[in-house]
Amino acid sequence: MTRVLPSGSTALLVELDDLDAVLALYAALAEQPPDGVVDIVPAARTVLLVTDPSRTSLSAVADAVGRTTPRPDARTGGDVVELPVRYDGEDLAELARLLDLTPEELVRRHTGTEWTVAFGGFAPGFGYLTQPGGQWDVPRRATPRTKVPPGSVALAGEFSGVYPRESPGGWQLIGRTDVAVFDLDRDPPALLRPGVRVRFVEAEPR
Amino acid sequence: MTREFTVVAAGPLTTVQDGGRPGQAALGIGRSGACDRAVYRQANRLVGNPEDLAALEVTYGGLVLRAEADLLVVTTGARCAGPFPHAAPTPLRRGAQLRLGPPGTGLRTYLAVRGGIDVLPVLGSRATDVLSGLGPAVVADGDVLPVGPPVDPMPGVDVAPVPEIPGGEVTVTVLPGPRADWFGDAGWAALTGQAWTVTNESNRVGLRLDGAPLERVRDGELPSEGMVRGALQVPPSGLPVLFLADHPVTGGYPVIGYVADEPLRSDVDRCGQLRPGQTLRFRPAPS
């Protein structure tokens, strides 16, 4: 079910049942943005459409969303990025114990299934990655770290992510990649854009 | 003779701002840009610039610049103390200094120069985003700020008639947000029925408000969702944060309402001029 919620004079928030519905609607809207829409922001259960009020009206945008057919292949249609990871994160052993896995099994689960960038946020270039079927349920660290190094590969809730730069963070760190996921000298600067598929590969045996 | 300013003193907070970085929010890149957009655009028009050239956003005055060439300058927004005329395009001769004292009312003054501030753009904009760190660094003492070549013809305005920015209590229009139902009718009545005080933890990210906390009528976590400026986000403290230009792209606390942001008369722009200690009331939009 799709609900359109008011978000002030310039935006509409479309609420959907689950993340797959978000991916499907976002993929369709991003491919063919309604006239006068300047930003489309997917999130866990919603897609925000920010308009330029001099070019369109909120009701016209709501109509355009209603006419949009979600893309059912949103998880399989995007570009593929391969990220080599050294699985030596500080939280790997403890998290594996918490999930009743060996560290090797945790790594196999992380590398074994393709991830999809569902949405961004938190910091420029940070992507919230999900696997189909929602096989992860990872608690955040009780005490967030004040400094997480750039390139850290982490898990929290149903998501995996790569820290684009040094920042505070409460996710569980399982490894590190040397690939810069956000680089101002690259076009586009963000590697992990919504819809992009990600394959993590183990960089070297531990 | 290079067209540039030398920053003799940057004041409490001076940043370069323009129209920001729309269209990149899905990558976690917020729009940023001038907090008071209407007044920023007006400054550019007064010196014959395209409306979206970069200007300086001066917070609570204190800026001292030296012109290293003959330049044409204007200030709009908060009227700063001192001899420099306000809202009147004024030539600044090479070697002359411009000093902005503290404003009597309002918080943010826009200083536009004919040709625009010509620092290197980052992702299509010269705006400093204090939350993400994108864009040029905050202006510091001793900086050299390049100025671009003039483009458009001059509009031929001596002094623009501009309203003074109000001190004291300000009332703005509020529309229901996507999660107004998390606070019920009583929450809406509490939001719109009291005078909120702007605290000194406020910045370009948002105004932090103090008052009688808003109570939720339902529990639970909200999955993060997209936001735009003007959002009144309510963290567990019950004290709303009114998001301004450098707000996060997504947030995980419910948004009870949105301050009206009509392009020609934006109440969010007016909120960008509030200083700590001022009070703010929310009037529901006529339905």
Boltz contact constraints between the chains, C-beta under 6 A:
constraints:
  - contact:
      token1: [A, 5]
      token2: [B, 178]
      max_distance: 6.0
  - contact:
      token1: [A, 6]
      token2: [B, 176]
      max_distance: 6.0
  - contact:
      token1: [A, 7]
      token2: [B, 178]
      max_distance: 6.0
  - contact:
      token1: [A, 8]
      token2: [B, 175]
      max_distance: 6.0
  - contact:
      token1: [A, 8]
      token2: [B, 230]
      max_distance: 6.0
  - contact:
      token1: [A, 8]
      token2: [B, 258]
      max_distance: 6.0
  - contact:
      token1: [A, 9]
      token2: [B, 260]
      max_distance: 6.0
  - contact:
      token1: [A, 9]
      token2: [B, 261]
      max_distance: 6.0
  - contact:
      token1: [A, 9]
      token2: [B, 262]
      max_distance: 6.0
  - contact:
      token1: [A, 10]
      token2: [B, 261]
      max_distance: 6.0
  - contact:
      token1: [A, 11]
      token2: [B, 228]
      max_distance: 6.0
  - contact:
      token1: [A, 13]
      token2: [B, 178]
      max_distance: 6.0
  - contact:
      token1: [A, 38]
      token2: [B, 22]
      max_distance: 6.0
  - contact:
      token1: [A, 38]
      token2: [B, 23]
      max_distance: 6.0
  - contact:
      token1: [A, 39]
      token2: [B, 23]
      max_distance: 6.0
  - contact:
      token1: [A, 39]
      token2: [B, 25]
      max_distance: 6.0
  - contact:
      token1: [A, 41]
      token2: [B, 25]
      max_distance: 6.0
  - contact:
      token1: [A, 41]
      token2: [B, 26]
      max_distance: 6.0
  - contact:
      token1: [A, 41]
      token2: [B, 226]
      max_distance: 6.0
  - contact:
      token1: [A, 43]
      token2: [B, 224]
      max_distance: 6.0
  - contact:
      token1: [A, 43]
      token2: [B, 225]
      max_distance: 6.0
  - contact:
      token1: [A, 43]
      token2: [B, 226]
      max_distance: 6.0
  - contact:
      token1: [A, 43]
      token2: [B, 250]
      max_distance: 6.0
  - contact:
      token1: [A, 44]
      token2: [B, 223]
      max_distance: 6.0
  - contact:
      token1: [A, 44]
      token2: [B, 224]
      max_distance: 6.0
  - contact:
      token1: [A, 45]
      token2: [B, 223]
      max_distance: 6.0
  - contact:
      token1: [A, 46]
      token2: [B, 225]
      max_distance: 6.0
  - contact:
      token1: [A, 48]
      token2: [B, 226]
      max_distance: 6.0
  - contact:
      token1: [A, 50]
      token2: [B, 228]
      max_distance: 6.0
  - contact:
      token1: [A, 53]
      token2: [B, 263]
      max_distance: 6.0
  - contact:
      token1: [A, 54]
      token2: [B, 263]
      max_distance: 6.0
  - contact:
      token1: [A, 120]
      token2: [B, 26]
      max_distance: 6.0
  - contact:
      token1: [A, 120]
      token2: [B, 27]
      max_distance: 6.0
  - contact:
      token1: [A, 120]
      token2: [B, 28]
      max_distance: 6.0
  - contact:
      token1: [A, 121]
      token2: [B, 28]
      max_distance: 6.0
  - contact:
      token1: [A, 121]
      token2: [B, 249]
      max_distance: 6.0
  - contact:
      token1: [A, 121]
      token2: [B, 250]
      max_distance: 6.0
  - contact:
      token1: [A, 123]
      token2: [B, 28]
      max_distance: 6.0
  - contact:
      token1: [A, 124]
      token2: [B, 28]
      max_distance: 6.0
  - contact:
      token1: [A, 124]
      token2: [B, 29]
      max_distance: 6.0
  - contact:
      token1: [A, 124]
      token2: [B, 132]
      max_distance: 6.0
  - contact:
      token1: [A, 125]
      token2: [B, 28]
      max_distance: 6.0
  - contact:
      token1: [A, 126]
      token2: [B, 28]
      max_distance: 6.0
  - contact:
      token1: [A, 190]
      token2: [B, 27]
      max_distance: 6.0
  - contact:
      token1: [A, 194]
      token2: [B, 26]
      max_distance: 6.0
